Amino acid sequence: MESSRSSNSSTETSLEAVCFAFIEAINARDLEAESAVWRAMPPMFRIGIDHTSQNQLPAFKDPEQFLTLAQFLDSWKQLTSLMPTYHIRVLDMVTRIDALRGVVYLNQEIHSGPEGVVTQNFGIREFRYRVAGDRWQFTRYTAARGMGDPILGAEK
């Protein structure tokens, strides 16, 4: 059996697939912890978001905190119930891997948050390689508004 660290390109593909699966689950409103996509998440992880994003995600009062998976999913449920057409579109993605750490950088568009508005968002999803278990584990979710975001007052 091939080790999960044997090839950077296969690891990059795997970590990117996890990030896409999270986004697809949010877009499909698949926000139950028992769902297969969320079982890949640890029970608790670190989250960091900029101050403008805190207004959209109610549980994220502190810009740098640990959240349980339940808190994370509850925040997405609240947000998507307030903005039913909310969805995320990935514009591009770059992944960097070293022996024990993988980082996926995502440039995204956020649609209908608020209704009819398209904003930019930059996301960073971090993973750590766990020798025990020979697997990559999600450890950190970071989000910030993009430079072209109209909420920041930037010209497009």
HELIX and SHEET records of a PDB file:
HELIX    1   1 ASN A    8  ASN A   27  1                                  20    
HELIX    2   2 TRP A   38  ALA A   40  5                                   3    
HELIX    3   3 HIS A   51  GLN A   54  1                                   4    
HELIX    4   4 LEU A   69  LEU A   82  1                                  14    
HELIX    5   5 PRO A  150  LEU A  152  5                                   3    
SHEET    1   A 6 GLU A  64  THR A  68  0                                        
SHEET    2   A 6 MET A  44  ILE A  49 -1                                        
SHEET    3   A 6 ARG A 135  ARG A 145  1                                        
SHEET    4   A 6 VAL A 118  ARG A 130 -1                                        
SHEET    5   A 6 ARG A 101  HIS A 111 -1                                        
SHEET    6   A 6 HIS A  87  ILE A  97 -1                                        
END                                                                             
